[in-house]
Amino acid sequence: MNFFKVATMPAPLLELPAALWADLMTHLREQGAGVRESGAFLLGRKTGAGRVVLRFVPYEQLQPDAFSNDYVSLKADSFAKLWEVCRATGMTVVADVHTHPFGPGQSRSDRTNPMVALKGHIALIVPRFAKDNPRPRDLGLYVYQGNHQWDSYSGSDAGGLIRLTDAGVF
Protein backbone atom coordinates (compact mmCIF):
# COMPACT_ATOMS: atom_id res chain seq x y z
CA MET A 1 0.00 0.00 0.00
CA ASN A 2 1.40 3.41 -0.98
CA PHE A 3 1.09 5.74 2.03
CA PHE A 4 2.36 8.84 0.27
CA LYS A 5 2.95 10.02 -3.23
CA VAL A 6 5.59 12.12 -4.86
CA ALA A 7 4.20 15.57 -5.48
CA THR A 8 3.00 16.56 -8.90
CA MET A 9 2.13 20.15 -7.99
CA PRO A 10 4.40 22.69 -6.34
CA ALA A 11 4.03 23.11 -2.59
CA PRO A 12 3.78 26.52 -0.98
CA LEU A 13 7.08 28.21 -0.30
CA LEU A 14 8.12 28.31 3.36
CA GLU A 15 10.20 31.40 4.13
CA LEU A 16 11.98 32.19 7.38
CA PRO A 17 14.82 34.35 8.64
CA ALA A 18 18.20 32.57 8.65
CA ALA A 19 18.69 33.54 12.31
CA LEU A 20 15.36 31.94 13.23
CA TRP A 21 16.36 28.79 11.30
CA ALA A 22 19.62 28.62 13.27
CA ASP A 23 17.77 29.11 16.58
CA LEU A 24 15.23 26.43 15.63
CA MET A 25 17.86 23.86 14.67
CA THR A 26 19.83 24.59 17.86
CA HIS A 27 16.69 24.18 19.97
CA LEU A 28 15.71 20.91 18.29
CA ARG A 29 19.25 19.54 18.68
CA GLU A 30 19.54 20.55 22.34
CA GLN A 31 16.01 19.47 23.32
CA GLY A 32 16.50 16.00 21.83
CA ALA A 33 20.04 15.71 23.21
CA GLY A 34 20.93 13.38 20.35
CA VAL A 35 18.78 10.58 21.77
CA ARG A 36 15.10 11.45 21.25
CA GLU A 37 12.76 13.35 18.99
CA SER A 38 12.02 17.02 19.49
CA GLY A 39 9.71 19.38 17.68
CA ALA A 40 7.90 22.67 17.34
CA PHE A 41 5.07 24.45 15.61
CA LEU A 42 6.09 27.20 13.20
CA LEU A 43 3.93 30.32 13.48
CA GLY A 44 3.61 33.15 11.02
CA ARG A 45 1.47 34.36 8.16
CA LYS A 46 0.23 32.91 4.91
CA THR A 47 0.85 34.91 1.75
CA GLY A 48 -0.07 34.46 -1.89
CA ALA A 49 3.27 32.75 -2.55
CA GLY A 50 3.42 30.63 0.57
CA ARG A 51 4.04 31.04 4.26
CA VAL A 52 6.34 33.31 6.26
CA VAL A 53 7.60 31.89 9.56
CA LEU A 54 8.01 34.49 12.31
CA ARG A 55 8.54 32.33 15.40
CA PHE A 56 8.37 28.80 16.72
CA VAL A 57 6.64 27.25 19.71
CA PRO A 58 8.43 24.14 21.02
CA TYR A 59 6.22 21.16 21.82
CA GLU A 60 7.53 21.01 25.39
CA GLN A 61 6.37 24.61 25.96
CA LEU A 62 2.83 23.41 25.30
CA GLN A 63 3.19 20.09 27.12
CA PRO A 64 6.24 19.37 29.31
CA ASP A 65 5.90 15.59 28.89
CA ALA A 66 5.50 15.68 25.08
CA PHE A 67 8.60 13.50 24.71
CA SER A 68 8.02 11.01 27.52
CA ASN A 69 7.59 8.25 24.94
CA ASP A 70 9.93 7.35 22.08
CA TYR A 71 7.86 9.67 19.89
CA VAL A 72 6.12 13.03 20.08
CA SER A 73 2.74 12.88 21.78
CA LEU A 74 0.58 15.96 22.32
CA LYS A 75 -2.75 15.97 24.12
CA ALA A 76 -5.79 18.06 23.19
CA ASP A 77 -5.13 20.74 25.83
CA SER A 78 -1.72 21.38 24.21
CA PHE A 79 -3.52 22.45 21.06
CA ALA A 80 -5.79 24.75 23.10
CA LYS A 81 -2.61 26.43 24.41
CA LEU A 82 -1.24 26.65 20.85
CA TRP A 83 -4.42 28.30 19.54
CA GLU A 84 -4.22 30.78 22.42
CA VAL A 85 -0.65 31.70 21.42
CA CYS A 86 -1.90 32.18 17.85
CA ARG A 87 -4.74 34.46 19.02
CA ALA A 88 -2.43 36.47 21.27
CA THR A 89 0.19 37.00 18.55
CA GLY A 90 -2.14 37.36 15.57
CA MET A 91 -0.29 34.52 13.85
CA THR A 92 -1.31 31.12 12.55
CA VAL A 93 0.35 27.73 12.45
CA VAL A 94 2.11 27.60 9.07
CA ALA A 95 3.93 24.27 9.60
CA ASP A 96 5.22 21.83 12.17
CA VAL A 97 8.70 20.35 12.47
CA HIS A 98 10.17 17.42 14.34
CA THR A 99 13.33 15.38 14.33
CA HIS A 100 14.00 11.74 13.51
CA PRO A 101 17.03 9.65 14.49
CA PHE A 102 18.02 8.74 10.93
CA GLY A 103 16.66 10.10 7.65
CA PRO A 104 13.97 12.68 6.88
CA GLY A 105 11.27 10.18 5.88
CA GLN A 106 7.85 10.02 7.48
CA SER A 107 7.07 7.24 9.90
CA ARG A 108 3.78 5.39 9.71
CA SER A 109 2.68 7.38 12.75
CA ASP A 110 3.56 10.66 10.98
CA ARG A 111 1.50 9.68 7.96
CA THR A 112 -1.55 8.59 9.92
CA ASN A 113 -1.47 11.29 12.63
CA PRO A 114 -0.81 14.72 11.14
CA MET A 115 -0.23 17.41 13.76
CA VAL A 116 -2.72 19.63 11.92
CA ALA A 117 -5.09 17.55 9.82
CA LEU A 118 -6.01 20.28 7.34
CA LYS A 119 -5.33 20.00 3.62
CA GLY A 120 -2.23 22.02 2.75
CA HIS A 121 -0.59 21.76 6.19
CA ILE A 122 3.21 21.45 5.95
CA ALA A 123 5.18 19.02 8.10
CA LEU A 124 8.99 19.08 8.15
CA ILE A 125 11.21 16.24 9.32
CA VAL A 126 14.78 16.96 10.34
CA PRO A 127 17.16 13.97 10.17
CA ARG A 128 19.76 12.84 12.73
CA PHE A 129 18.08 14.66 15.64
CA ALA A 130 19.16 17.99 14.01
CA LYS A 131 22.89 17.24 14.41
CA ASP A 132 25.46 18.67 11.99
CA ASN A 133 23.59 21.93 11.26
CA PRO A 134 20.94 20.65 8.84
CA ARG A 135 20.18 22.75 5.79
CA PRO A 136 16.78 22.99 4.11
CA ARG A 137 17.76 20.39 1.47
CA ASP A 138 18.49 17.89 4.27
CA LEU A 139 14.86 17.87 5.43
CA GLY A 140 11.76 16.05 4.30
CA LEU A 141 8.88 18.40 3.49
CA TYR A 142 5.38 16.92 3.44
CA VAL A 143 2.14 18.62 2.45
CA TYR A 144 -1.04 17.06 3.81
CA GLN A 145 -3.66 16.32 1.16
CA GLY A 146 -6.31 14.87 3.47
CA ASN A 147 -7.34 11.26 4.02
CA HIS A 148 -3.82 10.34 5.25
CA GLN A 149 -2.30 11.25 1.87
CA TRP A 150 0.78 13.45 1.57
CA ASP A 151 2.78 15.13 -1.16
CA SER A 152 6.44 14.46 -0.47
CA TYR A 153 9.55 16.59 -1.17
CA SER A 154 13.16 15.84 -0.30
CA GLY A 155 16.68 16.85 -1.28
CA SER A 156 16.88 19.81 -3.64
CA ASP A 157 13.07 19.78 -4.06
CA ALA A 158 12.62 20.39 -0.31
CA GLY A 159 15.53 22.84 -0.32
CA GLY A 160 13.88 24.82 -3.10
CA LEU A 161 10.70 25.19 -1.05
CA ILE A 162 12.37 26.45 2.13
CA ARG A 163 13.90 29.91 1.70
CA LEU A 164 16.12 31.42 4.37
CA THR A 165 16.09 35.22 4.34
CA ASP A 166 18.22 37.95 5.87
CA ALA A 167 15.22 39.34 7.73
CA GLY A 168 15.51 39.64 11.50
CA VAL A 169 13.78 37.40 14.00
CA PHE A 170 10.48 38.83 15.26
C-alpha positions in Angstrom: 0.0 0.0 0.0 1.4 3.4 -1.0 1.1 5.7 2.0 2.4 8.8 0.3 2.9 10.0 -3.2 5.6 12.1 -4.9 4.2 15.6 -5.5 3.0 16.6 -8.9 2.1 20.2 -8.0 4.4 22.7 -6.3 4.0 23.1 -2.6 3.8 26.5 -1.0 7.1 28.2 -0.3 8.1 28.3 3.4 10.2 31.4 4.1 12.0 32.2 7.4 14.8 34.3 8.6 18.2 32.6 8.6 18.7 33.5 12.3 15.4 31.9 13.2 16.4 28.8 11.3 19.6 28.6 13.3 17.8 29.1 16.6 15.2 26.4 15.6 17.9 23.9 14.7 19.8 24.6 17.9 16.7 24.2 20.0 15.7 20.9 18.3 19.2 19.5 18.7 19.5 20.5 22.3 16.0 19.5 23.3 16.5 16.0 21.8 20.0 15.7 23.2 20.9 13.4 20.4 18.8 10.6 21.8 15.1 11.5 21.3 12.8 13.3 19.0 12.0 17.0 19.5 9.7 19.4 17.7 7.9 22.7 17.3 5.1 24.4 15.6 6.1 27.2 13.2 3.9 30.3 13.5 3.6 33.1 11.0 1.5 34.4 8.2 0.2 32.9 4.9 0.9 34.9 1.8 -0.1 34.5 -1.9 3.3 32.7 -2.5 3.4 30.6 0.6 4.0 31.0 4.3 6.3 33.3 6.3 7.6 31.9 9.6 8.0 34.5 12.3 8.5 32.3 15.4 8.4 28.8 16.7 6.6 27.3 19.7 8.4 24.1 21.0 6.2 21.2 21.8 7.5 21.0 25.4 6.4 24.6 26.0 2.8 23.4 25.3 3.2 20.1 27.1 6.2 19.4 29.3 5.9 15.6 28.9 5.5 15.7 25.1 8.6 13.5 24.7 8.0 11.0 27.5 7.6 8.2 24.9 9.9 7.3 22.1 7.9 9.7 19.9 6.1 13.0 20.1 2.7 12.9 21.8 0.6 16.0 22.3 -2.8 16.0 24.1 -5.8 18.1 23.2 -5.1 20.7 25.8 -1.7 21.4 24.2 -3.5 22.5 21.1 -5.8 24.7 23.1 -2.6 26.4 24.4 -1.2 26.7 20.9 -4.4 28.3 19.5 -4.2 30.8 22.4 -0.7 31.7 21.4 -1.9 32.2 17.9 -4.7 34.5 19.0 -2.4 36.5 21.3 0.2 37.0 18.6 -2.1 37.4 15.6 -0.3 34.5 13.8 -1.3 31.1 12.6 0.4 27.7 12.5 2.1 27.6 9.1 3.9 24.3 9.6 5.2 21.8 12.2 8.7 20.4 12.5 10.2 17.4 14.3 13.3 15.4 14.3 14.0 11.7 13.5 17.0 9.7 14.5 18.0 8.7 10.9 16.7 10.1 7.6 14.0 12.7 6.9 11.3 10.2 5.9 7.9 10.0 7.5 7.1 7.2 9.9 3.8 5.4 9.7 2.7 7.4 12.8 3.6 10.7 11.0 1.5 9.7 8.0 -1.6 8.6 9.9 -1.5 11.3 12.6 -0.8 14.7 11.1 -0.2 17.4 13.8 -2.7 19.6 11.9 -5.1 17.5 9.8 -6.0 20.3 7.3 -5.3 20.0 3.6 -2.2 22.0 2.8 -0.6 21.8 6.2 3.2 21.4 6.0 5.2 19.0 8.1 9.0 19.1 8.2 11.2 16.2 9.3 14.8 17.0 10.3 17.2 14.0 10.2 19.8 12.8 12.7 18.1 14.7 15.6 19.2 18.0 14.0 22.9 17.2 14.4 25.5 18.7 12.0 23.6 21.9 11.3 20.9 20.7 8.8 20.2 22.8 5.8 16.8 23.0 4.1 17.8 20.4 1.5 18.5 17.9 4.3 14.9 17.9 5.4 11.8 16.0 4.3 8.9 18.4 3.5 5.4 16.9 3.4 2.1 18.6 2.4 -1.0 17.1 3.8 -3.7 16.3 1.2 -6.3 14.9 3.5 -7.3 11.3 4.0 -3.8 10.3 5.3 -2.3 11.3 1.9 0.8 13.4 1.6 2.8 15.1 -1.2 6.4 14.5 -0.5 9.5 16.6 -1.2 13.2 15.8 -0.3 16.7 16.9 -1.3 16.9 19.8 -3.6 13.1 19.8 -4.1 12.6 20.4 -0.3 15.5 22.8 -0.3 13.9 24.8 -3.1 10.7 25.2 -1.1 12.4 26.5 2.1 13.9 29.9 1.7 16.1 31.4 4.4 16.1 35.2 4.3 18.2 37.9 5.9 15.2 39.3 7.7 15.5 39.6 11.5 13.8 37.4 14.0 10.5 38.8 15.3 
